[in-house]
Amino acid sequence: MARRRKGEEEHENHERWLVSYADFITLLFAFFVVMYSLSSLNEGKYRIMSDSVVNAFRNIANSENPRIVSNPIQSIRPSTTPPPNAAGETDEARRSKAERVRNMAEEIRKVLAPLVADGQVRVTEGAFGITVEINASVLFAPGYAQLGPEAVRALRAVAQVLAAAEFPITVEGHTDVTPIATAMFPSNWELSAVRASSVVRLFVESGVLPSRLTAAGYGDQRPVADNATPDGRARNRRVTILIESRVAEPEPNKPVRASGVADSILPQNATPPQPAAAPGAVAPEAVAGGGRR
């Protein structure tokens, strides 16, 4: 009997490591389950759970007074207050701003009414704000970037409307594909940029805050019409004023037309720019007096 007990005590279990291994696998599985649950956390459900927990603790604090009863479902019910939009504005504030934008567009149409009637100015409203497209022939002499007297008067009237608002303003200069190479403007890039800067400088002198203004020159890279026709090239030679309100809402049963920056990037009914002439070549219509710029 003593010999048998001695043999049982000397017996060693070689499978004891399976216990530790199983514990390790269980912990590892639990770890990855927790990590996965944290990565796919639903913010809405988390807030509901958090509000419910807070409300439950309030119930405990108010249990001494039987007249105060907290409803844990109340925190789950949607609030009757309209939620703010992405910019932190309520529906009422958004509607008010949209109304101001519409009034601003009407004021610009009024001060530029003769040019709008002649088709030299287009004022449009869209999801990104107001776009004022002015034909370059109204503002500048061909091949130059100095504003004429009539252009100064018209733009000062526009500046008085814009000075009372707070929206950012981008002034873009555009040309057609006809090359230019003069001592002052080696290419269409310089011409379009200086023309945009001339309008910005006039706006600053007329009371518009400089911090709201941006000047950009796109040369012939943002056409809005076909450069193969004289009318298309005339349309592409333009200065565009973008009032970036980003509050206009699309009207029911009316297709949304892109405006603002999207008009410059995705022009409608536009064709790709035509190949330019050889470097250094100056087209006859590109110089002053040609009536092309």
C-alpha positions, 0 to 999 in steps of 0.5 A, a space after each residue: 500500500 505504501 509503495 502504491 501511494 509513493 507511485 501516485 505521488 511521483 506521477 506528473 501530469 504533462 498536460 497541466 500547461 493546457 490550463 494556462 494556455 486556455 486561460 490565455 486564449 480566453 483573455 486574448 479573445 475577450 481583449 479583441 472583442 472589447 477592442 472591436 466593440 470600441 471601434 464600432 461604437 454607436 455615438 447615438 446609442 452611447 449618448 442614450 445610455 449615458 443619459 439614462 445612467 445620469 437620469 438613474 442617478 438623479 432618480 436616486 438623489 430625488 427619491 427622498 422627495 416623492 413629488 419629484 419623479 424623473 422619467 428615464 425615457 425622457 432623455 431618449 425622446 427627441 428634442 422639440 428644438 430644431 437641431 442646428 446645421 453643420 455650421 451651428 445654425 438653427 433653421 431660423 438663422 439659416 432662413 434669415 441668412 438666406 433672405 439676406 443673400 436674396 436681398 443682396 442679389 436683388 440689390 446687385 441686380 438693381 445697381 447693375 440693371 443697365 448692364 444686366 439688361 444688355 447681357 454684359 452682367 449675369 447675377 445668379 444664386 446657388 447653393 454656394 452663394 451669389 455669382 456676379 459674372 461681368 464681361 471684361 469689355 465692360 471693365 477693361 480696355 483690350 489688353 489692359 488691366 486698368 479699370 475705366 471710369 464707367 467700370 469704377 462707378 459700377 463696381 463702387 455701387 456693387 462695393 457699397 452693397 457688399 460692404 454691409 455684409 460679412 460673407 467672404 468674396 473671391 474675385 476671379 479673372 478669366 481670359 480666352 485662349 488667345 495668347 498674349 505676350 507683352 512687356 506688362 503681361 507675358 501670358 494670360 495668367 498675369 493678365 487675369 490675375 492683375 485684372 482680379 487684383 484691380 477689382 479687389 483694390 477698388 473694393 478695399 478703397 470702397 469700404 469692403 474689409 480686406 480680410 474678406 477679399 481674395 483675388 485669383 487669376 485663372 487665365 484661360 483654364 476655366 472657360 464657360 463657353 466654346 472658345 471656337 466661336 467669337 461669342 464664346 471667347 467674348 463670354 470667357 473674357 470675364 471677371 467673376 465675383 463670388 459672394 460665398 454665403 453657402 446658405 441658399 437652399 434649393 427650391 422644390 421641384 427645381 434643379 440645383 445649379 452649381 454656383 460659387 467656386 463650383 462655377 469656376 471648376 465645373 463650367 456648364 456647356 464649356 469645352 476644353 481649352 483649344 491649343 494655344 499658339 507657339 510660345 512668344 507669338 502674339 495674336 493681332 487681336 490680343 494687343 490693345 485696340 483689337 477688341 479681343 480682351 
